[in-house]
Amino acid sequence: MCLVKGMEIHYQLEDSPVSLFDGDCINHMKDMRLEAEAEAVVNDVLFAVAKMYVSQNLDSVLDVDYINVETREENHYCLELTEAGIRVVGYAFDQVDERLSTQYYETVYSLLDTLSPGYREAFGNVLLQRLERQQQNGQ
């Protein structure tokens, strides 16, 4: 129940039929946020890899999503995206090898920079093109 007194608003949670902190609701919001982040990761670097997409075959669990990537060198990886960062969990699409203990990277850029010289080259070329364009517009 919400009571307004002057400029103060008082909300009494015990009168509410629905908890504002419903665990299922919070978990669903986290899942949606992580899924959106995974899609953003893919869209950010798709130009510099051969193939990349959020896995539809591996079940996303709370706070974990999986991304498949094929580098320009034709190497396949399954990446795990969590709040801790992003890391390689398999060397084939939709494969999670529980025995792997790979390093978490803060960004997909730093991960791909270590995995793929082709990514590094493509990223550098795009950066150079943007700088040249900016320089031309500035003159």
Secondary structure, DSSP 8 states (H G I E B T S, - for coil): -EEEETTEEEE-GGG-SS-TT-HHHHHHHHHHHHHHHHHHHHHHHGGGSSEEEE-SSS--BTTEEEEEEE-TT--EEEEEEETTEEEEEESSTT---TT-----BSSHHHHHHHH-HHHHHHHHHHHHHHHHHHHHHH-
